[in-house]
Amino acid sequence: MLVISTYHQLELAQIKRTLQKVAADNLAKPVAIKVNPDLQSIVDSFNLLISNMNRHSEEQRQSEESKDELISNVSHDIRTPLTSVIGYLGLIEGKNFNDLGQILKYTHIAYNKSLEMQNLVNSLFEYANVQHATSRLNMTQFDMAQMLDQLSADFELEANKRGMEIIVNSLPDKIMMKGDTEKLGRVFNNLIMNALKYGKGATHIWLNAEMKDKEVVVTVANNGKPIPEDSLKHVFDRFYRVEDSRSKKTGGTGLGLAIAQSMIQLHGGTIAVTSNDERTSFISHFPTS
């Protein structure tokens, strides 16, 4: 017994020295010692603490990087229209115009650039709200097939102007599920608007809903110009634009798909994109429970 007690004391002394060295030196590395099972649990608990601290530290680092990236992107996207607003209003303020027509031209450009900034700010607020940990869903029972029919009617005129036809398919004809209809309406509004704006050469937009074993699968697809393969993995990134100049021309903020993805994830669902010469499809999966 004396030998065992002495051995345990030596192990405790070894653990104490190791922990003191780790605490004074580098908390990022786990304690690499092996002792008897009774004392090993102490070492394992300490290593778990170190692992959790490292994970938390990495999450904080990534969060800071994400914030810095967000600020950088917002500053870049606001600077361009703001420079135009200040420039054209400065021409008017300095009386650098020939007639009323030129004044109206300058104010029209400044007004449109102001709308661009307003659109970006509104999208930022929406993105920040849906990313917030306390964001809540107002869950109700609704018919997904009916929602898609209503969306088709809402966009019919715009689609006709662009020479497109919207086709709705549902299997079965009625798909009852729970969700926040306001948020989901905004998700599919965004996906349909993207298909209208960026589905260059498209003649059709398909809105398909299907009830499967334990999920509802909703697809928004068009037969327009495909998304380049190297862009597919980035389309849900904040501020990413597949075609930068065209997106800015059509008023895109690069936040729409990031917002859609976040709203779908709030519902416990997922969204993915596929694109080839036949169709570009945004496929959303929602659990039925």
TAWO-V770676 format. One record per run of one state. SS is the DSSP state (hx for helix, st for strand, lp for the rest). FROM is the first residue (numbers start at 0). LEN is the number of residues. If there is no record, write none. Layout:
ss=SS from=FROM len=LEN
ss=SS from=FROM len=LEN
This chain:
ss=lp from=0 len=1
ss=hx from=1 len=24
ss=lp from=25 len=11
ss=hx from=36 len=57
ss=lp from=93 len=6
ss=hx from=99 len=32
ss=lp from=131 len=8
ss=st from=139 len=4
ss=hx from=143 len=18
ss=lp from=161 len=3
ss=st from=164 len=7
ss=lp from=171 len=4
ss=st from=175 len=4
ss=lp from=179 len=1
ss=hx from=180 len=18
ss=lp from=198 len=5
ss=st from=203 len=8
ss=lp from=211 len=3
ss=st from=214 len=8
ss=lp from=222 len=6
ss=hx from=228 len=4
ss=lp from=232 len=11
ss=hx from=243 len=6
ss=lp from=249 len=6
ss=hx from=255 len=11
ss=lp from=266 len=3
ss=st from=269 len=6
ss=lp from=275 len=4
ss=st from=279 len=8
ss=lp from=287 len=2
